[in-house]
Amino acid sequence: MKRKLMWLTALGAVAALAYAQTITIRGAIGQGLAGATDSERPNAHFSFSVRQAEYNGQTRLGGGFAIEVREANRLVTVLMPNAQRLSVDIANKRATFSGPAVAVLRTRQGVERARGVVVVRVEDNRSPRDTEGSPDTIAVAFFTNPDSEEPAYTYRGTVRRGDIVVFEETRSR
């Protein structure tokens, strides 16, 4: 009887440890319309959701990004289906994420596609209901050569409609 009680106690302790895992989720989500800082009207539509979960000594990262920018004589689309890197500065509400991407350039002369890597930096400055303070910002750099220091395409804008949220939360399971 004592032996069974010891086994049950040991199994209960192992189950309690397995159940009391903590999980940390950090990332950035956002969608909306953005425009250059010196313009009144938005010229870009963006959407992204990138999250990283850390638990039990493992890290899982997932999410994607898309932006479509209308410029004077062209339409530029950058798509990143799977993020491969994420860094979150929760104190300043900034996130940077990157991954393999495709850029599509549409002009009157035709369509060009390029594969490469996109690096996106977002800043969560305020909620969409607030009008005080700086608006959220987004910066995109697309590189056709990952070793290059000069991007093939860049975009920088402030959010006119929509929202960017940079977050981190820890939960016990």
Kinemage of the C-alpha trace (Angstrom):
@kinemage 1
@onewidth
@group {chain A} dominant
@subgroup {mainchain}
@vectorlist {calphas} color= white
{ca met a 1} P 0.000 0.000 0.000
{ca lys a 2} L 2.851 2.379 0.853
{ca arg a 3} L 4.463 1.567 -2.449
{ca lys a 4} L 1.318 2.489 -4.399
{ca leu a 5} L 1.008 5.732 -2.443
{ca met a 6} L 4.631 6.640 -3.237
{ca trp a 7} L 4.080 5.952 -6.944
{ca leu a 8} L 0.897 8.001 -6.995
{ca thr a 9} L 2.671 10.869 -5.216
{ca ala a 10} L 5.559 10.746 -7.685
{ca leu a 11} L 3.187 10.684 -10.675
{ca gly a 12} L 1.209 13.586 -9.187
{ca ala a 13} L 4.396 15.653 -8.796
{ca val a 14} L 5.451 14.966 -12.395
{ca ala a 15} L 1.968 15.842 -13.646
{ca ala a 16} L 1.966 19.081 -11.626
{ca leu a 17} L 5.332 20.107 -13.074
{ca ala a 18} L 4.217 19.304 -16.607
{ca tyr a 19} L 0.979 21.218 -16.139
{ca ala a 20} L 2.632 24.304 -14.584
{ca gln a 21} L 4.565 25.287 -17.710
{ca thr a 22} L 4.817 28.938 -18.596
{ca ile a 23} L 4.426 30.175 -22.132
{ca thr a 24} L 5.621 33.546 -23.402
{ca ile a 25} L 4.051 34.929 -26.547
{ca arg a 26} L 5.457 38.023 -28.206
{ca gly a 27} L 4.906 39.598 -31.565
{ca ala a 28} L 3.255 42.257 -33.659
{ca ile a 29} L -0.036 42.438 -35.516
{ca gly a 30} L -1.471 45.162 -37.659
{ca gln a 31} L -3.429 46.182 -40.692
{ca gly a 32} L -4.523 49.398 -42.278
{ca leu a 33} L -3.554 52.210 -44.580
{ca ala a 34} L -0.288 54.108 -44.369
{ca gly a 35} L 1.097 57.185 -46.062
{ca ala a 36} L 4.354 59.052 -46.304
{ca thr a 37} L 4.963 61.343 -43.329
{ca asp a 38} L 4.704 64.464 -45.497
{ca ser a 39} L 1.525 63.473 -47.382
{ca glu a 40} L -2.124 63.803 -46.405
{ca arg a 41} L -3.402 60.698 -48.193
{ca pro a 42} L -2.438 57.060 -47.659
{ca asn a 43} L -0.726 55.258 -50.521
{ca ala a 44} L -0.148 51.818 -48.958
{ca his a 45} L -2.278 48.989 -47.634
{ca phe a 46} L -0.533 46.640 -45.177
{ca ser a 47} L -1.425 43.550 -43.180
{ca phe a 48} L 0.723 41.365 -40.931
{ca ser a 49} L 0.670 39.020 -37.969
{ca val a 50} L 3.938 37.665 -36.579
{ca arg a 51} L 4.090 35.741 -33.285
{ca gln a 52} L 6.727 33.830 -31.378
{ca ala a 53} L 5.887 31.379 -28.590
{ca glu a 54} L 8.469 30.158 -26.089
{ca tyr a 55} L 7.633 27.230 -23.853
{ca asn a 56} L 9.301 24.162 -22.443
{ca gly a 57} L 12.678 25.258 -23.837
{ca gln a 58} L 11.312 25.466 -27.388
{ca thr a 59} L 10.633 28.434 -29.647
{ca arg a 60} L 8.010 28.542 -32.394
{ca leu a 61} L 7.742 31.450 -34.827
{ca gly a 62} L 5.093 32.018 -37.446
{ca gly a 63} L 3.199 34.631 -39.360
{ca gly a 64} L 3.250 36.623 -42.541
{ca phe a 65} L 3.330 40.118 -44.005
{ca ala a 66} L 1.920 41.876 -47.066
{ca ile a 67} L 2.041 45.450 -48.316
{ca glu a 68} L 0.803 47.063 -51.509
{ca val a 69} L 2.105 50.543 -52.312
{ca arg a 70} L 0.703 52.771 -55.053
{ca glu a 71} L 3.359 55.113 -56.374
{ca ala a 72} L 3.262 57.639 -59.240
{ca asn a 73} L 3.638 55.208 -62.156
{ca arg a 74} L 3.785 51.819 -60.507
{ca leu a 75} L 2.212 49.454 -58.007
{ca val a 76} L 4.601 47.570 -55.702
{ca thr a 77} L 3.530 44.493 -53.719
{ca val a 78} L 5.778 42.730 -51.198
{ca leu a 79} L 4.649 39.384 -49.748
{ca met a 80} L 6.348 37.400 -46.967
{ca pro a 81} L 4.432 34.159 -46.279
{ca asn a 82} L 6.577 32.924 -43.354
{ca ala a 83} L 8.570 35.024 -40.918
{ca gln a 84} L 11.945 33.598 -39.938
{ca arg a 85} L 13.186 36.198 -37.460
{ca leu a 86} L 11.494 38.405 -34.875
{ca ser a 87} L 12.784 40.795 -32.259
{ca val a 88} L 10.501 42.704 -29.918
{ca asp a 89} L 11.452 45.733 -27.810
{ca ile a 90} L 8.418 45.805 -25.536
{ca ala a 91} L 9.657 48.810 -23.510
{ca asn a 92} L 9.598 51.021 -26.639
{ca lys a 93} L 6.791 49.046 -28.362
{ca arg a 94} L 8.893 48.284 -31.442
{ca ala a 95} L 9.222 45.071 -33.413
{ca thr a 96} L 11.437 43.986 -36.289
{ca phe a 97} L 10.745 40.873 -38.317
{ca ser a 98} L 12.075 39.393 -41.538
{ca gly a 99} L 11.871 36.456 -43.876
{ca pro a 100} L 11.970 35.339 -47.504
{ca ala a 101} L 9.693 37.403 -49.698
{ca val a 102} L 8.565 38.150 -53.233
{ca ala a 103} L 8.271 41.670 -54.622
{ca val a 104} L 6.009 42.337 -57.608
{ca leu a 105} L 6.386 45.571 -59.580
{ca arg a 106} L 3.531 46.471 -61.934
{ca thr a 107} L 3.992 49.262 -64.475
{ca arg a 108} L 2.502 50.104 -67.873
{ca gln a 109} L 5.432 48.246 -69.417
{ca gly a 110} L 4.601 44.988 -67.626
{ca val a 111} L 5.128 42.990 -64.468
{ca glu a 112} L 8.452 42.156 -62.812
{ca arg a 113} L 8.928 39.697 -59.952
{ca ala a 114} L 11.920 39.390 -57.656
{ca arg a 115} L 12.705 36.997 -54.828
{ca gly a 116} L 14.605 38.183 -51.804
{ca val a 117} L 14.340 39.015 -48.131
{ca val a 118} L 12.156 41.656 -46.514
{ca val a 119} L 12.920 43.400 -43.217
{ca val a 120} L 9.984 45.176 -41.563
{ca arg a 121} L 10.187 47.562 -38.602
{ca val a 122} L 6.993 48.645 -36.873
{ca glu a 123} L 6.352 51.005 -33.994
{ca asp a 124} L 3.212 50.989 -31.828
{ca asn a 125} L 2.899 54.610 -30.656
{ca arg a 126} L -0.818 54.897 -29.869
{ca ser a 127} L -4.198 53.221 -30.155
{ca pro a 128} L -6.390 54.138 -33.132
{ca arg a 129} L -8.817 55.977 -30.820
{ca asp a 130} L -6.122 58.382 -29.600
{ca thr a 131} L -5.344 61.520 -31.572
{ca glu a 132} L -2.580 62.751 -29.288
{ca gly a 133} L 1.049 61.806 -29.894
{ca ser a 134} L 2.836 60.308 -32.853
{ca pro a 135} L 1.001 57.809 -35.063
{ca asp a 136} L 2.167 54.217 -35.532
{ca thr a 137} L 4.905 53.780 -38.148
{ca ile a 138} L 5.977 51.088 -40.594
{ca ala a 139} L 9.247 50.769 -42.511
{ca val a 140} L 9.904 48.114 -45.170
{ca ala a 141} L 13.214 47.200 -46.832
{ca phe a 142} L 13.316 44.541 -49.563
{ca phe a 143} L 16.699 43.058 -50.485
{ca thr a 144} L 17.246 40.937 -53.594
{ca asn a 145} L 20.647 39.926 -52.197
{ca pro a 146} L 20.600 39.158 -48.446
{ca asp a 147} L 24.261 40.169 -48.126
{ca ser a 148} L 23.655 43.603 -49.659
{ca glu a 149} L 23.534 46.682 -47.457
{ca glu a 150} L 21.500 48.619 -50.018
{ca pro a 151} L 17.845 47.517 -50.377
{ca ala a 152} L 16.266 47.154 -53.810
{ca tyr a 153} L 13.045 48.747 -52.503
{ca thr a 154} L 12.113 50.735 -49.386
{ca tyr a 155} L 8.925 52.172 -47.964
{ca arg a 156} L 8.397 54.280 -44.873
{ca gly a 157} L 5.054 55.585 -43.658
{ca thr a 158} L 2.755 56.471 -40.826
{ca val a 159} L -0.536 54.702 -40.181
{ca arg a 160} L -3.505 56.804 -41.328
{ca arg a 161} L -6.237 54.222 -40.703
{ca gly a 162} L -5.838 50.977 -38.820
{ca asp a 163} L -3.507 49.991 -36.015
{ca ile a 164} L -0.232 48.307 -35.158
{ca val a 165} L 0.064 46.421 -31.867
{ca val a 166} L 3.373 45.193 -30.434
{ca phe a 167} L 2.826 42.814 -27.510
{ca glu a 168} L 4.332 40.361 -25.053
{ca glu a 169} L 2.455 38.232 -22.557
{ca thr a 170} L 3.352 35.379 -20.247
{ca arg a 171} L 0.862 32.758 -19.122
{ca ser a 172} L 1.013 29.621 -17.067
{ca arg a 173} L -0.506 26.485 -18.506
